Amino acid sequence: KVNEFFEKEGLNWKNCVGVCTDGAAAMTGQDLGFTAFVKAGNDHITFTHCMIHREALVVKKIAPELNTVFFDAVKIINFIKSRALNSRLFKNLCIDMDSDYTSLLLHAEVRWLSRGRSLKRLLTLKDEVLIFLTEQNSNLADYFQDNLWLLKLCYLADIFDKINDMNLSMQGVCVNMFMLKNKLEAFVKKILIWKNRVESGSLEMFPFTDEYIISNNISKKDTPITKIIVNHLKDMEVYMHRYFPNDIDTQQWICNPFSIEMEEINFLNLKAQEEFAELTSDTTLRLRFSQVPVHEFWIEIKSEYPLLSEMAMNKLLPFCTTYLCESAFSTLTYIKSKYRSTLINVENLLRSALTQIEPRFNYLCKNKQSHPSH
């Protein structure tokens, strides 16, 4: 289908410089995967594994003692949300108790942010959930009598909330691997800070956990939650390094050329090194570099430093995430709503919704023939 689209629109695989996919075998298979098919058209294409998908893989690496709590929480949410009667009764209960919310949030594996949001909502409504489960004579109510289980749930809500923040910061247009690498390195540093703070007896960075311990007069020395948190943070650090190897250090000259010494670019060929020497000696360009985004800078100097510009853009152009694709699906879902009586020309509607080009409304209206009676 992709190749048919390329042929129909007159696109050439030779002009494609990068392809970003998730890590599924259907995409990355060497013989039958999508990447193998693309390489047949252009074997010089750069393939990248979506960084947000990699981050989602890290999140799934949870110790069994925490993973069990998470699945218990999902079971509780499904007990209420999957039955229409239970859902209505729970909503009425929340209204009677004047709660901030009247419903729980379902968790879906394909929705990256749903874990943190669903657990936060469950904790916010934990008193209402306990009352409802008790009235329903459900054994699930026993979980809310277990302080350690609730502490683990609080920690999961806290850490998923922080992961969600990082996930959201990695989304957007005009992102490159250097920007995302900086965010990931910052998150790893935060993990080390959190681990050290927890070991010293502080849980202020995890508000749900800290509030529960304080409100229930639980001694941090007498509860195993601190050790559980430290072990999980250590595991996260290991998996972050495993899924995000430090493989772009040699390309730092692209994102900050004026702070790189000539000895650090010995891997470049002679012509590129000569251009780099001229570039870094230009004080005007040094000032310009600090005023515009990095991709705009390398585009602007293409005529003067063609070799360096092409090398830089080949690293900056490839997509680092599948954000644009995912946002297109979300936009299509919004367009195909139940409030539309008819839906035609979906392709045109989607293109209009996704384009960054602003229509010239005044020009379009001026050239539109008004109705004779107006």
GIKARA-V551920 format. One record per residue. RES is the residue in one letter. SS is DSSP state (A for helix, B for strand, O for the rest). D_LAST is the distance of its C-alpha to the last C-alpha in Angstrom with 1 decimal. Layout:
BEGIN
RES SS D_LAST
RES SS D_LAST
END
This chain:
BEGIN
K O 47.8
V A 47.5
N A 49.2
E A 47.0
F A 43.9
F A 45.6
E A 46.3
K A 42.8
E A 41.1
G O 43.9
L O 45.3
N O 49.0
W A 51.3
K A 53.1
N A 50.2
C O 50.4
V O 52.6
G B 52.5
V B 52.1
C B 52.0
T B 53.1
D O 54.8
G O 58.5
A O 58.4
A A 60.8
A A 58.0
M A 56.6
T A 59.8
G O 62.3
Q O 64.3
D O 64.4
L O 61.6
G O 59.3
F A 55.9
T A 57.4
A A 60.1
F A 57.4
V A 55.5
K A 58.8
A A 59.3
G A 56.3
N O 57.1
D O 60.2
H O 59.3
I O 56.4
T B 57.0
F B 56.8
T B 56.3
H B 56.8
C O 53.8
M A 55.1
I A 53.2
H A 54.9
R A 58.2
E A 57.6
A A 57.0
L A 60.3
V A 62.1
V A 60.6
K A 62.1
K O 65.6
I O 66.6
A O 70.2
P A 71.1
E A 71.7
L A 68.1
N A 66.6
T A 68.2
V A 66.6
F A 63.2
F A 63.6
D A 64.8
A A 61.7
V A 59.5
K A 61.6
I A 61.0
I A 57.2
N A 57.1
F A 59.3
I A 56.6
K A 53.4
S O 54.3
R O 55.0
A A 52.1
L A 54.5
N A 56.0
S A 52.7
R A 51.6
L A 54.9
F A 54.9
K A 51.4
N A 52.6
L A 55.7
C A 53.7
I A 51.5
D A 54.7
M O 56.2
D O 53.1
S O 53.0
D O 50.6
Y O 49.6
T O 49.7
S O 50.2
L O 52.0
L O 50.6
L O 51.7
H O 53.3
A O 52.4
E O 54.3
V O 51.4
R O 49.6
W O 51.4
L O 50.6
S A 51.2
R A 55.0
G A 54.8
R A 51.9
S A 53.5
L A 56.8
K A 55.4
R A 53.7
L A 56.9
L A 58.9
T A 56.5
L O 56.8
K A 60.5
D A 61.7
E A 59.2
V A 60.1
L A 63.8
I A 63.4
F A 61.4
L A 63.8
T A 66.8
E A 65.3
Q O 64.8
N O 68.4
S O 67.4
N A 69.8
L A 67.0
A A 67.4
D A 70.7
Y A 69.0
F A 67.7
Q A 71.2
D O 72.3
N A 71.9
L A 72.4
W A 69.8
L A 67.3
L A 68.2
K A 67.6
L A 64.2
C A 63.4
Y A 64.4
L A 62.3
A A 59.2
D A 60.0
I A 60.7
F A 57.7
D A 55.5
K A 56.8
I A 56.4
N A 52.8
D A 52.2
M A 53.7
N A 51.7
L A 48.4
S A 49.5
M O 50.1
Q O 46.6
G O 43.8
V O 42.7
C O 44.7
V O 48.0
N O 51.2
M A 54.8
F A 56.0
M A 53.6
L A 54.3
K A 58.0
N A 58.0
K A 56.4
L A 59.0
E A 61.8
A A 60.7
F A 60.6
V A 64.1
K A 65.3
K A 63.8
I A 65.6
L A 68.9
I A 68.1
W A 67.3
K A 70.5
N A 72.7
R A 71.2
V A 71.8
E A 75.4
S O 75.9
G O 74.7
S O 71.2
L O 68.2
E O 65.6
M O 63.4
F O 63.1
P A 61.7
F A 61.9
T A 65.4
D A 66.6
E A 65.1
Y A 66.8
I A 70.1
I A 70.0
S A 68.8
N O 71.5
N O 74.3
I O 75.0
S O 77.3
K O 76.0
K O 79.6
D O 80.2
T O 77.0
P O 76.8
I A 73.0
T A 73.6
K A 75.6
I A 73.0
I A 70.2
V A 72.4
N A 73.2
H A 69.5
L A 68.5
K A 71.3
D A 70.1
M A 66.6
E A 67.8
V A 69.8
Y A 66.9
M A 64.6
H A 67.0
R A 67.5
Y A 63.8
F O 62.8
P O 65.7
N O 65.8
D O 65.1
I O 62.9
D A 65.3
T A 66.0
Q A 62.3
Q A 62.1
W A 61.9
I A 58.3
C A 57.0
N O 59.3
P A 60.9
F A 62.1
S A 64.4
I O 66.1
E O 69.5
M A 70.3
E A 73.0
E A 70.4
I A 68.6
N O 71.8
F O 70.3
L O 67.7
N O 68.8
L A 70.1
K A 66.8
A A 64.8
Q A 67.4
E A 67.3
E A 63.5
F A 63.8
A A 66.4
E A 64.2
L A 61.2
T A 63.0
S O 64.5
D O 61.2
T A 60.5
T A 56.9
L A 56.0
R A 57.8
L A 55.4
R A 52.4
F A 53.6
S O 53.4
Q O 49.8
V O 48.0
P O 48.1
V A 51.1
H A 49.1
E A 47.1
F A 50.4
W A 52.0
I A 48.9
E A 49.0
I O 52.7
K O 52.5
S O 53.2
E O 56.1
Y O 57.7
P A 56.5
L A 59.3
L A 58.9
S A 55.1
E A 55.3
M A 57.9
A A 56.0
M A 52.7
N A 54.6
K A 55.5
L A 52.2
L O 49.9
P O 51.3
F O 49.6
C O 51.9
T O 50.1
T O 47.9
Y A 45.3
L A 42.4
C A 43.2
E A 43.7
S A 40.4
A A 38.6
F A 40.2
S A 39.1
T A 35.5
L A 35.6
T A 37.0
Y A 34.2
I A 31.5
K O 33.3
S O 33.2
K O 33.5
Y O 30.1
R O 28.4
S O 27.9
T O 27.9
L O 29.0
I O 28.5
N O 29.0
V A 31.3
E A 32.5
N A 29.1
L A 28.4
L A 31.9
R A 31.7
S A 28.5
A A 30.2
L A 33.5
T O 32.4
Q O 33.2
I O 30.6
E O 27.6
P O 24.3
R O 22.6
F A 19.3
N A 17.9
Y A 19.0
L A 17.6
C A 14.0
K A 14.3
N O 15.3
K O 12.8
Q O 10.5
S O 6.9
H O 5.5
P O 5.5
S O 3.9
H O 0.0
END
